[in-house]
Amino acid sequence: MSEIPKHPEKSAGDIAQGVVKAAVSGLPVVGGPAAELLGMVFGPPLEKRRDKWMDDLAGIVKELQSKVEGLTPEKLSQDHAFVTMSMRATEIAIRTHQQEKLDALRNAVLNAGLKIDLDENIQQIFLNYIDALTPSHLKVLKVFRNPQAWAHANGITFPNWTAGSLATVLETALPEMAGRRDCYDQLVSDLQQRGLMTRVDIHTTMTGHGMLQSRTTGLGNDFLGFIS
């Protein structure tokens, strides 16, 4: 009696490919000339994004195996929360070309696999935030978490302010925002509405000490930790 062949172990790449295929299968299908035209316009970039993200997912699986003792791709495939996070992140990744958001997604999936102390529902909410927010939102949030740390990390020297506003801090920390009040007011409003920043008027005059205090909420700090 011949021996029943064993199924070969799935590699990290196999699992990543399966996740990507599952996400892409939800895309709408059209036929005829429209399909040919859309294939010419969207096919190549979507394939590149898919392939790059697949490599990123495979890298995440390998990194998790190096950090978590005894973790195998088979065990990871039974982690339903991780698979759900990966599939959701895949959908978002294929829709963006912005590297800042792709980095945030990669870190989110990695942290989900590491079982950080963060409720699964909050993790899903944070994925939605990555999808909805822009790289500029993320920069503004990072600045207001710790203005002095941001300045130090980005080679910026703050003046010795005795008084001023948070808007002054923001325009100094992010020179590209200088003079663009309508833009950064909207960014701050979006972050405040999502509970990531405290509700403070960034144009109110305060002491120099107050200008450099953290303005992120506990949720905002958790979000930044999740995508870092």
Secondary structure, DSSP 8 states (H G I E B T S, - for coil): -----------HHHHHHHHHHHHHTTS----HHHHHHHHHHHHHHHHHHHHHHHHHHHHHHHHHHHHSTT--HHHHHT-HHHHHHHHHHHHHHHT---HHHHHHHHHHHHHHHTT-SS-HHHHHHHHHHHHHS-HHHHHHHHHHH-HHHHHHHTT------SEE-HHHHHHHH-GGGTT-HHHHHHHHHHHHHTTSB----TTS-EEHHHHTS--B-HHHHHHHHHT-
